[in-house]
């Protein structure tokens, strides 16, 4: 299995924060460097683009987790580079998801939806090709910096960190804050697509951070919080995909009605059926989300390891 940056080198809870951070950052950034050429050179293998996006998120999460050990300038440089690659990969990935939804759509399998199916496939392939061009351009501009970024980031780890600052203390600080953030948003009972999307991002951040600090987790935390946040993120992702699809298709119909009324007349029934199907799927998924939200509220959240909860920077 290729290294996607999920599995880290052997790191223990008692290691110094600085040494653990160096190992984590090198592994995460190497994974991005390995994923980038695959995503650029083999666009037909859509998993490559997905893995590039995921490895960028994992690397960004690692930078954030180690932020108190790095100078601001080095941290911002690394995050800026990763953000540009992630966003370029994200746009291509969004169109891959769009095309997948078209392939699995029952609404577009009927005879009366042929015009809409053909039109949407052509439209999505064109947008996907355009996104690939952008990804290749961003990779050409920012990719070379990845070869030296790992060394630069490791060199930037502050050597002034006190010896008693351990990997466990990093975990206590970071996971406490992220868990509290998810709990706060869950308690607010998000109902708008924007609020749910923000909660989804927070869940992703917590999930990827849990991967980093796995050696520090108590069994209770590992067996309750980790699967609960994964289920919550997955449900929110399905809702977000449905929302994006409906928004894009609705906007497309408006544009076609004004600019190409004859095309609009032919494809409107099929596209309208697809919008209806996506909304019905979202309605069904909302029931799953409510279960996930109740599950999270019922958790007896615990601190990681045996260290006390930190309130500030790692000393």
N, C-alpha and C positions, 0 to 999 in steps of 0.2 A: 504494500500500500504506500503511495507517495506521501511524503510528509506534508500535511496540510497545516502544520503549526499547532494542532490541538494538543499533541503529546509533547511534553516538555522533558528536558534532561532531568536526571535524578536530583531533586531538590527536597530538602527536609525542612520541617517547621522551625528547627533550631538554627538553621544557617543564618549567617549575617545577612542583613537586608541588601547590602551592596552586592555581595557575591550572587545571591539569588536573583537579583534584578538583572545582572549581567547575563546570566544563563537564559533567563526568560526572554529578554530582548533580542539576543542573538538568534534564538530558535524561531521567534515570531517573525523577525525580519527576513531570515533565510527562507521561510515559507512563502513570503510575498514575492521575493526574488525568483523563486522556482515557479510560482504560479503565473507570473506576468507573461513570459514568452509563450506559454501554452495558450493563454487566453487570446493573445494577439495573433499567433500563427495558425491556430486551429479553431476558428470561430464556429465551425459546424458542430464541434463537440461542446455543447452548451454547458456541460458540467465544469469546463475549464474557467469560463467566465464567472460562474457561481463560486468556484473555489477561490478565485482572485478576490472577489468581493468579501468572502468570509475571512480569508487570511488577512486582508487589510483591516477588517473590524477587530480581529483578534490582536493584531499588532497595535492598533490604536488603543485598545483596552489595556494592553500591557504598558504602553507609554503612560497612560493615565494612572495606572496602579503604581507606577514608579515615579510619579511626578515630583514627589518630595525629595527625591534623590538626584534630581537633574536640574541644571540651570534652565531658566525659562526660555532662553534663546534656542538652545538645543532641542528642547521639548517642542517648541512651536514649529521649528523647522521640520522635525520628524512628522508631526501631526499634519502639517500642511501637505507634505508630499503624499502621505497615506490617504488623506482626504481626497486629493485630486484623482488618485488612481481608483479609489473606491467609488467615487461618484461617476466616473467614466464607465467603470464596470457595471455600476448599478443601473444606468440607463439601458445598456445592452441587455442586462438581466431582466429588466422590466418588460422588454419586448419579447424575450424568450417566454416569460410567464404568460404574456398576452397571447402568443401563438399557441401555447399549450392549452390555454382555456378554450381557444377556438377549436382545437382538435378534439377536445373532450366534451364539447357543448352538444347537448341533445337538441337545443333550439335550432342549431344550424345544420342538423342532419336531415331535415324534412325537404321535400322537393321544392316547396315554395321559398325556401331559404337559400337556394343555390346562388342567386345573384349576390346576396349579402355575404355568404361564405367566401365566394371567389374575391369579392371586392375587399373584404377585411383581411384576407390572407395576403393579397398583393400589397395592401396598405401597410400591414405590419412588417412584411419582409423588407419593404423599402425603408421603413423607419429603423428596423434592426440593422440593415446594412449601413445606414447613416451613423448609427450609434457605434458600430464597429470601426468606422473611419475615425471618429473622435477618439475612441479608446486607443487605437494605434498611434494617433498623433500625441496623445497625452503620454503614452508609454515611451514614445521616442524622445519626448522632451524631458520627462521626469524619471524614466526608468534607469538611466545610467547612474543616477545618484544613489540608487539602492545598493550598488556594489560597495560603496564606502559608508553608507549610512550606519550599518551595524557597528563598524569600528568607531565612528564618531559618537554614536549614542553611548557605547560602552565606556569610551574615554570620558564622556561627560558625567558619568555617575560620580556623584560627589564623594570624594575620598575623606571628607570630614565627618561622614556619618559615624556616630559613636558605635563602638563594638557591640554594645548591648542591644542595638536596634536589630531585631531579628525578622526573619520572613514571617513569623507568626504575628509580630506586631503590625506589619504591613497588612496582613489579612484582616486582623481585628478592626483596623481603621477603615479600610476600604469596604469590606463586606458589610460592616455596620451601617455605613452611610448609604450604600446602594440598596440594601434591604429596606432601610427606613424610607428611602425615596419611592420604591415600588409600593410599599405599604401605604404611604401617604396618598398616592394616586389611586390605588385600589379603594381606599376608604372614601375617596371623593366620588366614587361610582361614575367613571367616565362614560358619557353617552354620545358625545359628538365624535365624528371621525378624527378630528384633530387631536382630541384628548386621548382617544384610544391609540392613535399613532404614537403620541408621546410616551404613553405607558409601554407600548411595544418596544420602543427604543431603550427605555429604562430596563425592561426585561432582558433584552439582548445584552446590554452592558453588564447586568448582574450575572447572566448565564456565562458569558465569556470570562468574567472575573472569577467565577466559581471554578472554572477549568484551571486558571492560574494557581489558585490557592487550595487546590484539592488536598495536598498533604496536611493542611491545617484544619480541615473540616472535621467536626465531631460526626460520628455515625448518624446521630439524629438530624443534624443539619444537612448532611449529604443525602440522606434518604427521604427527607421531607421537602426542604426548600428547593433543592436542585430539580427534582422532577416536577414540582408544582410550578416553578417559573418557566420550565420548558413547555408544559402544557398551556400555560397562560400565553406565552409568546406565540405558540403555534395557532391558537384560536384567534388571537389579534391579527396575525399575519393573513389568515384566510379572510377576515373581515376587511382588512386593508386592501388586499388584492381585488376583492369584489367592489369596493368603493372606487378604486382607481379605474377599474374596467368600466363601470357605469358612468363615471365622470368623463372618461375619454370618448366613449360611444355616444353619449348625449351631446357633447360638444361637436363631435364629428357630424352628427345628424343636422345640427343647426347650421354648420358650415356648408354642408351639401345642399341644404334647402335654399340657401341664399346664392350659392355660386353654381351649383349643378343640379337644378330641380329635377331633370329627367333621371339622373342617377339616383337622386334622393327617392324618387317615386319607386324605383325598382328595388332598392336595398332596404328601404324603411321597414317593411314587415319583418324581415329577418333580423335586422339590428334591434328592433323593438322587442322581439322575442328573446334575443340574447340579453338585453337589459333586464327584462322581466325575470329570466332564469337566474341572473346574477343576484338580483334583489331577493329572490326566494331563497337562494343559497345563504345569503347573509342573514336572513330572518331565522333560518334553521341554526346557523352558527351562533347566533346571539344566545340561544338556549345553552349551548356548550360554554360560551363565555361566562354566563351567569354562574354556572357550576364552578368554573375555574376561579372566579372572583370569590365565591363563598368558601372554596377550599383554601384560598390564600388567607382570607380573614380568620379562618379557624385555626391556622397554624400557630403553634406555640413557638415563636421564633426564639432561637438561642444564639448566643455569641459563639464565635469560632474559637477552638482551642481552649486554653485556660487563661489566656491573657485578659486583662481588663480592657474594657472599651476605651479607645483613645478619643481624644477630642480635638487634637491638633496635628501638627506635623510630626513625622517620625523623628525622634531625637537620637 
